[in-house]
């Protein structure tokens, strides 16, 4: 029997999943967990990664694109467990229904990020690209204006998606993606030891100042 993708899905935070192992590690992704019936309607997970568009039933401006992170063997067919940031972006309450449709997004070629905090500059410059590339493997899509979270060691950093190419929403699974960063949103030229912000310097510029014991300064 051919199964059809439901037109509506009830969205619940991942914390509502009974399978704690299943929800581990997917909060900082754009992947949702659906019923086996929905997975079968999408052709099964082995036929290639599916892309879904979730849209608020009351406002078409509130939408997200996402991939499938897994399926559940039990439960209602029209229930989906989604990361908290997606529920916030959709502007829905726990258990509220959203419109769902399967879509095809263009393969991404370029994306530009803007860190929300200059604490991101604490990651060594030579390591940022590698860390980002590794963390982006958690995501299936990117859309301009959304904020994603990446982790490094014990810290989590939020990055706003400023620009995507070739379109505002892209698929980043199995692509060769070029990335770029702009200055953090709270960036200032003068270093603030309380906020941990970085100071701009020119190559070969001599910088004088005092660094407290066990303190540090960032330069870019």
MITI-912483 format. One record per residue (C-alpha): residue in one letter; residue number from 1; z negated, x, y negated. Coordinates in pm, whole numbers, m for minus. Example, Ala and Ser with C-alpha at 12.3 -4.5 7.8 and 13.67 -1.06 7.14 Angstrom:
code / pos / pz / px / py
A / 1 / m780 / 1230 / 450 $
S / 2 / m714 / 1367 / 106 $
***
This chain:
code / pos / pz / px / py
X / 1 / 0 / 0 / 0 $
X / 2 / 103 / 136 / m339 $
X / 3 / m187 / 156 / m583 $
X / 4 / m142 / 99 / m953 $
X / 5 / m321 / 284 / m1232 $
X / 6 / m568 / 42 / m1396 $
X / 7 / m499 / m39 / m1760 $
X / 8 / m867 / 1 / m1851 $
X / 9 / m1138 / 243 / m1743 $
X / 10 / m1511 / 213 / m1804 $
X / 11 / m1633 / 544 / m1946 $
X / 12 / m1969 / 690 / m1853 $
X / 13 / m2118 / 1033 / m1937 $
X / 14 / m2122 / 1286 / m1657 $
X / 15 / m2500 / 1257 / m1631 $
X / 16 / m2444 / 917 / m1466 $
X / 17 / m2271 / 1080 / m1170 $
X / 18 / m2482 / 1078 / m855 $
X / 19 / m2313 / 1400 / m741 $
X / 20 / m2488 / 1672 / m942 $
X / 21 / m2266 / 1938 / m789 $
X / 22 / m1956 / 1746 / m890 $
X / 23 / m2053 / 1732 / m1256 $
X / 24 / m2163 / 2095 / m1280 $
X / 25 / m1944 / 2303 / m1505 $
X / 26 / m1713 / 2024 / m1628 $
X / 27 / m1903 / 1917 / m1940 $
X / 28 / m1722 / 2187 / m2139 $
X / 29 / m1376 / 2075 / m2025 $
X / 30 / m1128 / 1795 / m2089 $
X / 31 / m1142 / 1685 / m1726 $
X / 32 / m1266 / 1345 / m1608 $
X / 33 / m1380 / 1230 / m1266 $
X / 34 / m1222 / 911 / m1132 $
X / 35 / m1224 / 699 / m818 $
X / 36 / m1011 / 785 / m519 $
X / 37 / m805 / 475 / m595 $
X / 38 / m712 / 613 / m938 $
X / 39 / m638 / 952 / m786 $
X / 40 / m405 / 792 / m534 $
X / 41 / m237 / 591 / m808 $
X / 42 / m160 / 917 / m984 $
X / 43 / 14 / 1046 / m674 $
X / 44 / m276 / 1252 / m544 $
X / 45 / m414 / 1573 / m683 $
X / 46 / m177 / 1787 / m475 $
X / 47 / 137 / 1655 / m644 $
X / 48 / 61 / 1843 / m966 $
X / 49 / m188 / 1802 / m1249 $
X / 50 / m173 / 1459 / m1410 $
X / 51 / m230 / 1402 / m1781 $
X / 52 / m399 / 1085 / m1903 $
X / 53 / m436 / 936 / m2248 $
X / 54 / m763 / 751 / m2310 $
X / 55 / m765 / 529 / m2617 $
X / 56 / m1030 / 312 / m2777 $
X / 57 / m966 / m58 / m2726 $
X / 58 / m1050 / m121 / m3092 $
X / 59 / m883 / 172 / m3270 $
X / 60 / m565 / 357 / m3170 $
X / 61 / m681 / 646 / m3392 $
X / 62 / m957 / 725 / m3143 $
X / 63 / m791 / 885 / m2842 $
X / 64 / m807 / 1190 / m2618 $
X / 65 / m581 / 1351 / m2362 $
X / 66 / m737 / 1475 / m2042 $
X / 67 / m683 / 1597 / m1689 $
X / 68 / m843 / 1501 / m1360 $
X / 69 / m1141 / 1711 / m1258 $
X / 70 / m1210 / 1536 / m930 $
X / 71 / m1246 / 1207 / m746 $
X / 72 / m1539 / 1013 / m607 $
X / 73 / m1550 / 862 / m260 $
X / 74 / m1765 / 569 / m366 $
X / 75 / m1797 / 344 / m668 $
X / 76 / m1587 / 104 / m869 $
X / 77 / m1216 / 174 / m901 $
X / 78 / m1216 / 128 / m1280 $
X / 79 / m1497 / 372 / m1361 $
X / 80 / m1452 / 721 / m1503 $
X / 81 / m1709 / 990 / m1576 $
X / 82 / m1616 / 1191 / m1883 $
X / 83 / m1760 / 1479 / m2090 $
X / 84 / m1988 / 1372 / m2375 $
X / 85 / m1762 / 1512 / m2648 $
X / 86 / m1482 / 1284 / m2530 $
X / 87 / m1704 / 975 / m2548 $
X / 88 / m1800 / 1075 / m2903 $
X / 89 / m1437 / 1125 / m3005 $
X / 90 / m1339 / 789 / m2856 $
X / 91 / m1626 / 627 / m3045 $
X / 92 / m1733 / 418 / m2748 $
X / 93 / m2065 / 332 / m2590 $
X / 94 / m2168 / 413 / m2235 $
X / 95 / m1980 / 187 / m1995 $
X / 96 / m1735 / 63 / m2257 $
X / 97 / m1376 / 18 / m2143 $
X / 98 / m1091 / 224 / m2289 $
X / 99 / m717 / 196 / m2245 $
X / 100 / m566 / 446 / m2000 $
X / 101 / m209 / 557 / m1943 $
X / 102 / m37 / 848 / m1775 $
X / 103 / 165 / 1067 / m2014 $
X / 104 / 370 / 1384 / m2022 $
X / 105 / 277 / 1641 / m2288 $
X / 106 / 495 / 1937 / m2383 $
X / 107 / 398 / 2276 / m2245 $
X / 108 / 206 / 2464 / m2512 $
X / 109 / 336 / 2789 / m2658 $
X / 110 / 86 / 2861 / m2938 $
X / 111 / m255 / 2745 / m3059 $
X / 112 / m468 / 2852 / m3355 $
X / 113 / m846 / 2814 / m3355 $
X / 114 / m1110 / 2810 / m3628 $
X / 115 / m1465 / 2897 / m3515 $
X / 116 / m1725 / 2661 / m3662 $
X / 117 / m1978 / 2941 / m3696 $
X / 118 / m1944 / 3304 / m3793 $
X / 119 / m2178 / 3379 / m3503 $
X / 120 / m1852 / 3390 / m3309 $
X / 121 / m1783 / 3721 / m3483 $
X / 122 / m2072 / 3865 / m3286 $
X / 123 / m1839 / 3883 / m2988 $
X / 124 / m1667 / 4224 / m2994 $
X / 125 / m1315 / 4185 / m3133 $
X / 126 / m1161 / 4351 / m2829 $
X / 127 / m1330 / 4095 / m2600 $
X / 128 / m1258 / 3768 / m2785 $
X / 129 / m905 / 3721 / m2656 $
X / 130 / m1002 / 3788 / m2296 $
X / 131 / m1300 / 3551 / m2315 $
X / 132 / m1090 / 3280 / m2475 $
X / 133 / m813 / 3308 / m2216 $
X / 134 / m1068 / 3281 / m1936 $
X / 135 / m1245 / 2981 / m2092 $
X / 136 / m922 / 2796 / m2167 $
X / 137 / m860 / 2772 / m1793 $
X / 138 / m1119 / 2494 / m1803 $
X / 139 / m892 / 2283 / m2023 $
X / 140 / m577 / 2093 / m1933 $
X / 141 / m475 / 1987 / m2285 $
X / 142 / m537 / 2074 / m2648 $
X / 143 / m496 / 1849 / m2953 $
X / 144 / m508 / 1942 / m3320 $
X / 145 / m837 / 1841 / m3480 $
X / 146 / m1046 / 1845 / m3165 $
X / 147 / m1336 / 2086 / m3113 $
X / 148 / m1374 / 2272 / m2784 $
X / 149 / m1668 / 2475 / m2659 $
X / 150 / m1647 / 2816 / m2497 $
X / 151 / m1930 / 3019 / m2347 $
X / 152 / m2001 / 3389 / m2340 $
X / 153 / m2307 / 3518 / m2160 $
X / 154 / m2589 / 3287 / m2279 $
X / 155 / m2420 / 3160 / m2596 $
X / 156 / m2184 / 2869 / m2660 $
X / 157 / m1935 / 2867 / m2946 $
X / 158 / m1745 / 2573 / m3093 $
X / 159 / m1381 / 2621 / m3195 $
X / 160 / m1172 / 2370 / m3389 $
X / 161 / m808 / 2339 / m3281 $
X / 162 / m618 / 2393 / m3606 $
X / 163 / m258 / 2411 / m3491 $
X / 164 / m65 / 2355 / m3172 $
X / 165 / 298 / 2428 / m3095 $
X / 166 / 544 / 2284 / m3019 $
X / 167 / 361 / 1956 / m3095 $
X / 168 / 16 / 1842 / m3208 $
X / 169 / m92 / 1775 / m2849 $
X / 170 / 3 / 2012 / m2571 $
X / 171 / m55 / 2081 / m2203 $
X / 172 / m191 / 2431 / m2139 $
X / 173 / m194 / 2434 / m1757 $
X / 174 / 29 / 2704 / m1608 $
X / 175 / 172 / 2818 / m1942 $
X / 176 / 206 / 3145 / m2132 $
X / 177 / 0 / 3054 / m2438 $
X / 178 / m24 / 3267 / m2754 $
X / 179 / m351 / 3227 / m2946 $
X / 180 / m482 / 3313 / m3291 $
X / 181 / m806 / 3280 / m3490 $
X / 182 / m878 / 3208 / m3856 $
X / 183 / m1200 / 3282 / m4044 $
X / 184 / m1502 / 3074 / m3934 $
X / 185 / m1579 / 2760 / m4133 $
X / 186 / m1904 / 2905 / m4269 $
X / 187 / m1755 / 3248 / m4339 $
X / 188 / m1853 / 3424 / m4663 $
X / 189 / m1753 / 3765 / m4792 $
X / 190 / m2112 / 3873 / m4849 $
X / 191 / m2324 / 3932 / m4543 $
X / 192 / m2621 / 3697 / m4502 $
X / 193 / m2874 / 3841 / m4257 $
X / 194 / m3029 / 3497 / m4205 $
X / 195 / m2700 / 3340 / m4098 $
X / 196 / m2552 / 3642 / m3925 $
X / 197 / m2228 / 3627 / m4124 $
X / 198 / m1980 / 3910 / m4143 $
X / 199 / m1864 / 4119 / m4439 $
X / 200 / m1499 / 4189 / m4512 $
X / 201 / m1412 / 4557 / m4545 $
X / 202 / m1089 / 4747 / m4587 $
X / 203 / m986 / 5026 / m4354 $
X / 204 / m1155 / 5356 / m4455 $
X / 205 / m1376 / 5171 / m4707 $
X / 206 / m1726 / 5322 / m4747 $
X / 207 / m2001 / 5062 / m4721 $
X / 208 / m2357 / 5132 / m4830 $
X / 209 / m2664 / 4926 / m4757 $
X / 210 / m2984 / 4893 / m4560 $
X / 211 / m3007 / 4760 / m4208 $
X / 212 / m3353 / 4642 / m4096 $
X / 213 / m3507 / 4795 / m3788 $
X / 214 / m3337 / 4656 / m3476 $
X / 215 / m3101 / 4466 / m3707 $
X / 216 / m2724 / 4473 / m3720 $
X / 217 / m2429 / 4392 / m3945 $
X / 218 / m2085 / 4257 / m3861 $
X / 219 / m1767 / 4382 / m4029 $
X / 220 / m1416 / 4239 / m3997 $
***
